[in-house]
Amino acid sequence: MRSLCDYERRAADHFAADAWDHVQSGSDDGLTLADNRAQFGALRFVPRMLQDLSAGSTALNLFGRRHAAPILLAPVAYHRLAHPDGEVASMQAATALDTTMVVSTLSSLPLEQIAEAAREAAAALSRALPPLWFQLYFQPERSHSLELVRRAEAAGYEVLMVTVDAAIKRSEFPLPHGVEAANLAAFPRTTQRTKAAGGSIVFGTPLAAAAPTWADIAWLRAETRLPIVIKGLLSPRDARLAMEHGADGIVVSNHGGRVLDGLVTPLAALPGMVEAVEGRVPLLLDGGVRRGTDVLKALALGASAVMVGRPQLHALAVAGVAGVAHMLHILRAEFELAMAQTGCARLADIDGDLIAVD
């Protein structure tokens, strides 16, 4: 395996057919899904030569904690679709590569078990534990959302990432036997359906009524001292509202093209988001990241870090712990090489002048 795309090509043979279709799918015609990948290919570098690279480093600080590189594993549901060891294997690999994995509310293993796997891996490797982040989907009952937050706090998670762009989406994939949303097992099962033909289809349904609002962000801000990162924003207006409601960071994201087709790509939205936040909070970006050069382009346009989604499942399906670790190593190596070849010894050297202007 020499690239993340190599893992993707091999992964199809390691999934059940319907699970593979679910992992790879985008909404409707797949325009947003395709655009997310194409967004990086349209940009070209203008390198700087003869720079001193002797003290090079990819390290950065987010929310008071060191990260070895500006690359995180995005929250992705149901890792056991890819491998029986699920999120435990992914977390072990992330810990080995000194990388933060953002654990999903819809993880197929309990959030506590995943955090413990990180601590055990760090101890076995005699290294520091990377920061633990937990992704929250608001539940229909605030008490259940708060229970998830309290469990994450007790388990040692240090940052909450709240996904806000997927409350209303189509889902036609039945989970196979043995795969479930482990963190939600104690909550009452609810089916949020749209209405049948005739009258309102979405509006006026429990699905629409349960969709989170800015009031929910304000409520959450008052309930926890953990940094809150809001995932799924593309509008500069929303970026400003997020900060007004206490957000400590933002993920510029269109949910990997899985929710609404025809959305602006994160990379295209990024400059406006940078202008809106004025450096007050870090901006992360996800969607289509497959190469180290993609990471460099995102940082050049103003992102602090990127997140990788589907590739972690591809690598997990092909080779378990070793696959995810190798996938991260490939991406990190490509990123360092791209930095060196464009004359950037440190992340602070990366700026918009690296990108050619049409």
C-alpha positions as CSV (number, residue, x, y, z in Angstrom):
1,M,0.0,0.0,0.0
2,R,1.5,3.3,-1.1
3,S,-1.4,5.7,-0.7
4,L,-4.8,6.1,0.9
5,C,-6.4,5.4,-2.4
6,D,-4.7,2.0,-2.5
7,Y,-6.5,1.1,0.8
8,E,-9.8,2.3,-0.7
9,R,-9.4,0.1,-3.7
10,R,-8.6,-3.0,-1.6
11,A,-11.3,-2.3,1.1
12,A,-14.3,-3.2,-1.1
13,D,-13.3,-6.8,-0.8
14,H,-13.4,-6.7,3.0
15,F,-16.9,-5.2,3.5
16,A,-20.3,-6.7,3.0
17,A,-21.7,-5.3,-0.2
18,D,-24.4,-3.2,1.5
19,A,-22.1,-1.9,4.1
20,W,-19.6,-0.9,1.4
21,D,-22.3,1.0,-0.5
22,H,-23.3,2.8,2.7
23,V,-19.7,3.8,3.6
24,Q,-18.9,5.1,0.1
25,S,-22.3,6.7,-0.7
26,G,-23.1,10.4,-1.0
27,S,-26.5,12.0,-1.2
28,D,-28.6,12.1,-4.3
29,D,-26.3,12.4,-7.5
30,G,-23.1,12.4,-5.5
31,L,-22.1,15.9,-6.7
32,T,-20.9,17.1,-3.3
33,L,-19.1,13.8,-2.7
34,A,-17.2,14.2,-6.0
35,D,-16.5,17.9,-5.5
36,N,-15.0,17.3,-2.1
37,R,-12.2,15.3,-3.7
38,A,-11.9,17.5,-6.8
39,Q,-11.5,20.7,-4.7
40,F,-7.9,19.9,-3.9
41,G,-6.9,19.0,-7.4
42,A,-7.8,22.5,-8.7
43,L,-5.1,24.2,-6.5
44,R,-1.4,24.6,-7.5
45,F,1.6,25.4,-5.2
46,V,4.1,28.2,-5.6
47,P,7.1,26.7,-3.6
48,R,9.8,28.7,-1.9
49,M,13.4,27.5,-2.4
50,L,16.6,27.5,-0.3
51,Q,14.7,27.6,3.0
52,D,16.3,26.4,6.3
53,L,14.6,23.1,7.1
54,S,16.9,22.0,9.9
55,A,14.4,22.6,12.7
56,G,11.3,21.4,10.9
57,S,8.2,20.3,12.9
58,T,4.6,19.6,12.2
59,A,3.5,20.0,15.8
60,L,0.7,22.3,16.8
61,N,-1.3,23.3,19.9
62,L,-5.1,23.0,20.0
63,F,-7.0,23.9,23.2
64,G,-3.8,23.8,25.3
65,R,-2.6,20.4,24.1
66,R,0.1,19.4,21.7
67,H,-0.7,17.5,18.5
68,A,2.1,15.8,16.6
69,A,0.6,16.9,13.3
70,P,-2.5,18.9,12.0
71,I,-4.2,15.6,11.1
72,L,-7.1,14.0,13.2
73,L,-9.3,11.1,12.7
74,A,-12.8,12.4,12.1
75,P,-15.8,11.0,13.9
76,V,-17.1,8.1,11.9
77,A,-19.9,5.8,13.0
78,Y,-19.9,2.0,13.4
79,H,-16.3,1.0,12.9
80,R,-17.3,-2.6,13.4
81,L,-18.8,-2.5,9.9
82,A,-15.1,-2.6,8.8
83,H,-13.5,-4.8,11.5
84,P,-14.7,-6.9,14.5
85,D,-12.4,-4.9,16.8
86,G,-14.0,-1.7,15.7
87,E,-13.1,1.6,17.3
88,V,-10.7,0.0,19.8
89,A,-8.4,-1.0,16.8
90,S,-8.7,2.5,15.3
91,M,-7.9,4.1,18.7
92,Q,-4.9,1.9,19.2
93,A,-3.5,2.8,15.8
94,A,-4.2,6.5,16.4
95,T,-2.4,6.4,19.8
96,A,0.6,4.6,18.2
97,L,0.8,7.4,15.7
98,D,0.3,10.2,18.3
99,T,-3.0,11.2,16.6
100,T,-6.3,12.3,18.1
101,M,-9.3,10.2,17.1
102,V,-12.6,11.9,17.5
103,V,-14.9,9.2,18.9
104,S,-18.5,9.2,17.5
105,T,-21.7,9.2,19.5
106,L,-22.6,6.4,17.1
107,S,-19.5,4.3,17.8
108,S,-20.1,0.6,17.8
109,L,-18.3,0.2,21.1
110,P,-18.8,2.2,24.3
111,L,-16.9,5.5,24.6
112,E,-15.4,4.4,27.9
113,Q,-14.0,1.2,26.3
114,I,-12.4,3.2,23.5
115,A,-10.8,5.7,25.9
116,E,-9.4,2.8,28.0
117,A,-8.0,1.3,24.8
118,A,-6.1,4.6,24.2
119,R,-4.7,4.6,27.8
120,E,-3.6,1.0,27.5
121,A,-1.9,1.6,24.2
122,A,-0.1,4.6,25.4
123,A,1.1,2.8,28.5
124,A,2.3,-0.2,26.4
125,L,4.2,2.1,24.1
126,S,5.6,4.2,27.0
127,R,4.3,7.5,25.5
128,A,2.0,10.3,26.3
129,L,-1.7,9.8,25.6
130,P,-2.9,11.9,22.7
131,P,-5.9,14.2,23.5
132,L,-9.2,12.4,23.6
133,W,-12.1,14.1,21.7
134,F,-15.8,13.0,21.7
135,Q,-18.3,13.9,19.0
136,L,-21.8,14.6,20.2
137,Y,-25.1,14.2,18.3
138,F,-27.8,16.0,20.2
139,Q,-30.4,13.5,21.4
140,P,-34.2,14.2,21.3
141,E,-34.1,14.5,25.1
142,R,-31.6,17.0,26.6
143,S,-31.2,14.7,29.6
144,H,-29.8,12.0,27.3
145,S,-27.4,14.5,25.6
146,L,-26.2,15.6,29.0
147,E,-25.7,11.9,30.0
148,L,-23.4,11.4,27.0
149,V,-21.5,14.6,27.9
150,R,-21.0,13.5,31.6
151,R,-19.9,10.0,30.5
152,A,-17.3,11.6,28.1
153,E,-16.1,13.9,30.9
154,A,-15.7,11.0,33.3
155,A,-13.9,8.9,30.7
156,G,-11.3,11.6,30.2
157,Y,-12.3,13.2,26.9
158,E,-11.0,16.7,26.7
159,V,-13.0,18.3,23.8
160,L,-16.6,18.0,22.6
161,M,-17.2,18.2,18.9
162,V,-20.9,18.8,18.2
163,T,-22.1,17.8,14.8
164,V,-25.0,20.1,13.7
165,D,-25.5,19.3,10.0
166,A,-26.9,15.8,10.0
167,A,-30.0,16.0,12.2
168,I,-32.3,15.7,9.1
169,K,-31.0,13.2,6.6
170,R,-32.1,10.1,4.8
171,S,-30.8,6.8,6.1
172,E,-31.9,3.5,4.5
173,F,-29.1,1.3,5.8
174,P,-30.1,-1.4,8.3
175,L,-27.3,-2.2,10.7
176,P,-26.2,-5.8,10.5
177,H,-26.4,-8.2,13.4
178,G,-23.8,-7.4,16.1
179,V,-23.4,-3.8,15.1
180,E,-25.2,-1.1,17.1
181,A,-24.9,2.4,18.5
182,A,-23.3,1.2,21.8
183,N,-23.4,4.6,23.5
184,L,-27.2,4.9,23.0
185,A,-28.1,1.3,24.1
186,A,-29.7,2.5,27.4
187,F,-31.9,5.1,25.8
188,P,-35.4,4.4,24.5
189,R,-35.4,3.5,20.8
190,T,-37.0,6.3,18.8
191,T,-37.8,6.2,15.1
192,Q,-37.7,9.7,13.6
193,R,-39.6,9.3,10.3
194,T,-40.9,11.8,7.8
195,K,-44.6,11.6,6.9
196,A,-46.1,9.6,4.1
197,A,-47.5,11.3,1.0
198,G,-49.9,14.1,1.7
199,G,-49.4,17.2,3.8
200,S,-46.0,18.2,5.2
201,I,-43.3,15.6,4.7
202,V,-40.6,16.9,7.0
203,F,-42.0,20.0,8.7
204,G,-44.3,19.3,11.5
205,T,-42.8,15.9,12.2
206,P,-40.9,14.8,15.4
207,L,-37.8,14.7,13.1
208,A,-37.9,18.4,12.5
209,A,-38.9,19.2,16.0
210,A,-35.9,17.4,17.4
211,A,-33.4,19.2,15.2
212,P,-30.9,21.2,17.3
213,T,-30.9,25.0,17.3
214,W,-28.5,27.7,18.6
215,A,-30.4,27.5,21.9
216,D,-29.1,24.0,22.3
217,I,-25.5,25.2,21.8
218,A,-26.1,27.9,24.5
219,W,-27.5,25.2,26.8
220,L,-24.5,22.9,26.3
221,R,-22.1,25.8,26.8
222,A,-23.7,26.3,30.2
223,E,-23.5,22.6,31.1
224,T,-19.8,21.8,30.5
225,R,-16.4,23.4,30.9
226,L,-14.9,21.4,28.0
227,P,-14.0,23.2,24.8
228,I,-16.9,22.9,22.3
229,V,-16.1,22.6,18.6
230,I,-19.0,22.9,16.2
231,K,-18.8,20.6,13.2
232,G,-20.7,21.2,10.0
233,L,-20.6,24.9,9.3
234,L,-20.1,26.5,5.9
235,S,-21.5,30.0,6.3
236,P,-19.5,32.9,7.7
237,R,-22.8,34.1,9.4
238,D,-22.9,30.8,11.2
239,A,-19.3,31.0,12.2
240,R,-20.0,34.3,13.9
241,L,-23.1,32.9,15.6
242,A,-21.1,29.9,16.8
243,M,-18.6,32.2,18.5
244,E,-21.4,34.3,20.0
245,H,-22.8,31.1,21.5
246,G,-19.6,30.0,23.1
247,A,-18.0,27.8,20.5
248,D,-14.2,27.3,20.9
249,G,-13.6,25.9,17.4
250,I,-15.3,25.1,14.1
251,V,-15.1,22.3,11.6
252,V,-15.7,23.6,8.1
253,S,-17.5,20.5,6.7
254,N,-20.3,19.4,4.4
255,H,-20.5,16.0,6.2
256,G,-18.5,14.2,3.5
257,G,-21.3,14.8,0.9
258,R,-23.6,12.5,2.8
259,V,-26.4,14.9,3.8
260,L,-27.3,17.3,1.0
261,D,-26.1,17.4,-2.6
262,G,-24.9,20.6,-4.2
263,L,-23.2,22.1,-1.1
264,V,-20.2,24.3,-1.4
265,T,-17.0,22.5,-0.7
266,P,-15.2,23.1,2.6
267,L,-12.1,24.4,0.8
268,A,-14.2,26.9,-1.1
269,A,-16.0,28.0,2.0
270,L,-12.8,28.3,4.1
271,P,-11.6,31.8,3.1
272,G,-14.9,33.3,4.1
273,M,-14.8,31.4,7.4
274,V,-11.3,32.6,8.1
275,E,-12.4,36.2,7.6
276,A,-15.4,35.7,9.8
277,V,-13.6,34.3,12.8
278,E,-10.6,36.7,12.6
279,G,-8.3,34.3,14.3
280,R,-10.4,34.0,17.5
281,V,-11.0,30.2,17.2
282,P,-9.3,27.5,15.2
283,L,-10.8,26.2,12.0
284,L,-10.6,22.5,11.1
285,L,-11.6,21.1,7.8
286,D,-12.8,17.7,6.5
287,G,-14.1,16.3,3.3
288,G,-12.0,14.6,0.6
289,V,-8.6,14.7,2.3
290,R,-6.6,11.8,0.8
291,R,-3.0,13.2,0.3
292,G,-0.5,15.1,2.4
293,T,-0.6,17.8,-0.3
294,D,-4.4,18.2,0.5
295,V,-3.4,18.9,4.2
296,L,-0.9,21.5,3.1
297,K,-3.5,23.2,0.8
298,A,-6.1,23.4,3.5
299,L,-3.6,24.9,5.9
300,A,-2.4,27.4,3.3
301,L,-6.0,28.6,3.0
302,G,-6.4,29.1,6.7
303,A,-7.3,25.8,8.4
304,S,-5.5,24.9,11.6
305,A,-5.9,21.2,11.0
306,V,-7.8,18.6,8.9
307,M,-9.7,15.5,9.7
308,V,-9.8,12.2,7.8
309,G,-13.1,10.2,7.6
310,R,-13.7,7.3,5.2
311,P,-10.0,6.4,4.8
312,Q,-9.8,5.1,8.4
313,L,-12.5,2.6,7.7
314,H,-10.8,1.6,4.4
315,A,-7.5,0.9,6.2
316,L,-9.3,-0.7,9.2
317,A,-11.1,-3.2,6.9
318,V,-8.0,-4.1,5.0
319,A,-5.5,-4.6,7.9
320,G,-7.0,-3.7,11.3
321,V,-4.8,-1.8,13.7
322,A,-1.8,-2.0,11.4
323,G,-3.8,-0.7,8.5
324,V,-5.0,2.4,10.3
325,A,-1.5,3.1,11.7
326,H,0.0,2.7,8.2
327,M,-2.6,5.0,6.6
328,L,-1.8,7.7,9.1
329,H,1.9,7.2,8.6
330,I,1.5,7.6,4.8
331,L,-0.5,10.8,5.2
332,R,1.9,12.3,7.8
333,A,4.9,11.4,5.6
334,E,3.3,12.9,2.5
335,F,2.5,16.1,4.4
336,E,6.1,16.5,5.8
337,L,7.5,15.9,2.3
338,A,5.1,18.5,0.9
339,M,6.1,21.0,3.5
340,A,9.8,20.5,2.9
341,Q,9.4,20.7,-0.9
342,T,7.6,24.0,-0.6
343,G,10.0,25.5,1.9
344,C,7.9,25.3,5.0
345,A,9.8,24.1,8.1
346,R,7.0,24.8,10.6
347,L,3.3,25.2,10.4
348,A,3.7,29.0,10.9
349,D,5.5,29.1,7.5
350,I,2.4,27.9,5.7
351,D,0.3,30.7,4.2
352,G,-1.8,31.7,1.3
353,D,1.3,32.7,-0.8
354,L,1.9,29.0,-1.3
355,I,-1.2,28.8,-3.5
356,A,-1.1,30.1,-7.1
357,V,-3.6,32.8,-8.0
358,D,-5.4,32.3,-11.3
